[in-house]
Amino acid sequence: MFRLILALAALASASAFQMPTSVRLSRSILRAVDSNEDLTFPPLDGSKSRIGIIRTRWNENYVSSLVDGIKESLKECGVEDSNVFVTEVPGAYELPYAARLLAFSGTVDSIVAVGTLIKGDTQHFEYIADATSNGLMSVGLQTNVPVVFGVLTCNTEEQVKKRAIGKGNHGQGWGKTAVEMALLRADALGGGKPQTMGFGELMDVGGGSSPTKPRIGF
């Protein structure tokens, strides 16, 4: 009996090991998305926080609803409208690069990257989800600016709708996460902030920030 149990355990381990990386990734991301519904937050004072939102134009209606949810939660945390910077990119694959530029601008305390990916008949979904999640994580680690993964990775459009529209809007949690991480960063690093937000013309892409920014945005 003991040998049989060992054999079954070995078989299960081998099956898990042979599972394609893309499948394991998509399943883990979906579990993370679902678990966000139970997330709770302490009282957050975001009155001095500057939050950047980078959204995709792909799946316009759902992404716009998610951004609305983010803005609503930022307002609940006391974030001023003038301290919220929003820009857009074509799709999820472009989010990490835009997030890196915004982080290096030195004008925001945290970033929310927003988009939706729906699984189709090819491996496109797995490649984009993998590259986007890894890229956004790298931006946060390399720049010390928190980047919130606000990309829904779902199997069906119905799953996206459930998480982007109405009471299940995940943008609410992402906005509060951005404020909490901005406060954590401020506690850890401190320091002053430039007077303008966005991708200023004098931005130092090497990681520094210019003393002045002529305008907001590109």
N, C-alpha and C positions, 0 to 999 in steps of 0.2 A: 504493500500500500504506500509506504514511504517513497519507494522508487517511482511509483505512478504519479504521486504528487509532485516530485521533483521534475519528472518529464513534462507534466502539464505546465508547470511554472516556466520551464525552459522554453516550451513552445510559445507560450504567451509573450515572453520577453523577445523571442526571435521575431514574432509577428509585429510587435511594436517597433522593433529596430528596423524592419524592412519597410514599414510604412513610409511613403514618400514624404520628404521634408515639407513640401508645399501643403499636403493634406494635414499634417500635424500642426503646421502654422495656422491654417485657416480655422481649424477646430479650436485652437487655443485662443485665437483672437475673438472668435464668436463667443466663447465662454467669458472672456473679459468684458465684452460688450454687454452680455446679459447681466453680469454681476454688478454693473454700474447702477442698476435699478435699486440696489440696497445700500448704496453709498450714503453716508451721513457726514455732515460737516460741523465743526465748531463755529461759534460766532466769528465772523470775518470782517475786519475793517479795511476795505480797499480804497479808502478816500485818497490815499497817496500813491496808489498803484497805477501803472501804465500798462495796458494790455493790448497786444497786437493780435488781430484775427486775420488769418489767411484762409480764404475760402476758394473752392473750385467753382467753375461755371458748369461743370458736368453735373447732371441731375439737379438742375437749377432750383426747382420747387422745394425739394427735400433739404438741400443745403441752405437755402434761404430761411427755412423754418428752423433749422438747427442754429443758425446765426442769431435769429430772433430770440431763441431760448438762451443763448449765451449772453446776449445783451441784457435780457431781463434779469438774469441771475447776477450779472455784474452790477446792475443798478441796485439790486437788493443788498449787495455788499458795500454800497456807497461809492462805487467807482464813478467818477465824473465822465459825462459824455465826451468831453474834450480830451480825456485820457484813454479813449478807445480808438485805436487805429485799425481800419479795415481795408484790405486789398484783396485782389483775386488773381488766380492763375487758371489755365485751361482745365487741368485735371489733377488727380492725386499724385501722379508721378512727379509733377513739378513742385509740389509742396515743400519737400526738404530744401531745395535750393533757395526758394523764396524765404523760407524760415531762417536759413543761414544768413542771408543778406540782412534781414530785419534784426536778427540777433546781433550781428556785427555793427549795426548802426548805433548801438548803445542807447537807444531811445525808448525801449520797452523793458518791463520787468518780467514779463512772461508772454508766451505766444500760444495761441490755440490754432492748430491746423485742422481745417474742417473740410470733409468731403464724404462721398459715399461710393462704395464699390459693391457691385452685385455680381455674383458668380454666374458665369455663362457656360457655354459648351466647350470652351477651350481652356488652356492653362493661363490665359492672360490674367485672370483674376489673381491667381497665386503669385505670379511674378510681380504684379503691381503692388499687391498687399505686402509682400515680403520687402520689396525695395523701399516702399513708403514708410513702413513702420521702422525698419532699420535706419533709414536715412534721418527720420525725425528724432529718433533716440540719439543718434550720433551728433546732431546739431546741438541738442541740449548738453551733452557731455563735453563737447569741444568748446562751447562758447560760454558755459555757465549761465545760460538763459533757459529757464524751464520751457519745454515745449510739450503741450498737452496733445495727446493723440486723439483728435476729434474726427476720426475717419470711421464711418460705419462700414463694416465688412460683413455682408449678409449673403445668404443663399438665394433669397427671393426679394422682389420688390415689396411684397407684403411685410416682410421683416423690417425693411427700411422704413416703411410707413409707420409701423408700430413704434419705432424708436426715434422718429423725426417729427411726428405730428402729435399734437395734443398733450395729454398728461405724461406720456412716455418719452417726451422730448429729452434726449440725452444732452442737448446743449446746456440745459440747466446745471447739470453736474459738471460739465466741462468748464463753464464759466467760473464756478466756485473753486474748482481745482486750480484754475489759472491764478486766482487771487491768493489761495492758500500757498501755492508754490512761490508766488511773487513775494509774499510776506516772509516765507522761509529764506528765500534768497537775500532779502534785505537784512534779515537778522544775521545771516552768515557773512555777508560781504559788505553791507553798508555802502556809503559813498553817495555823492550827489548825482543828479540826472541832467542831461542836456535839456534845453528849453523847448525843443520841437520834437516831433515824432515822425517815424517813417524812414524811408530810404533817401536821406539827404544827399546832395551832390558831392559833398566833401567826405562821404563815408570812407573809412579805412577798412578795406576788406581783409586786411591782415589781422584783424581782431581788436584794433583800437577804436576810439571814437573821436570825432572832430569836436573842438570846443564850441562851434556854432553850426547850426543847420539852417540853410537858407529857406527851406520850405518843407512841407509835409508831403510824403509820398514819393513817387518816382520823379 
